């Protein structure tokens, strides 16, 4: 997919365990945060939660598998 710019985070979800976190990105839909690094999943999930709670926009990178790999709150 690639970068999605100036997107609103509509909702977030986390499942049991440290590697299952999701975000609903406006016009993109539900995307899972790429697993593999527990701290990385946590950090991205915290950032996306903060953006959602405070109405901030984000730039989100989504890889070819449809997973969120990077996000910036703007």
WOGIMO-V749474 format. One record per pair of residues at least 12 apart in sequence whose ideal C-beta (glycine too) atoms are under 6 Angstrom apart, sorted by the first residue. I is the first residue (numbers start at 1). J is the second residue. If there is no record, write none. Layout:
# WOGIMO-V749474
I|J, I|J
This chain:
# WOGIMO-V749474
1|62, 3|61, 4|28, 4|60, 5|59, 6|57, 7|25, 7|26, 7|58, 7|60, 8|26, 9|23, 9|48, 9|51, 9|52, 10|24, 10|26, 11|24, 12|48, 12|49, 12|52, 18|38, 19|35, 19|41, 21|33, 21|41, 21|45, 23|48, 25|60, 31|62, 31|68, 32|67, 33|68, 34|67, 34|69, 44|71, 47|71, 47|73, 51|73, 56|73, 57|74, 58|71, 58|73, 59|72
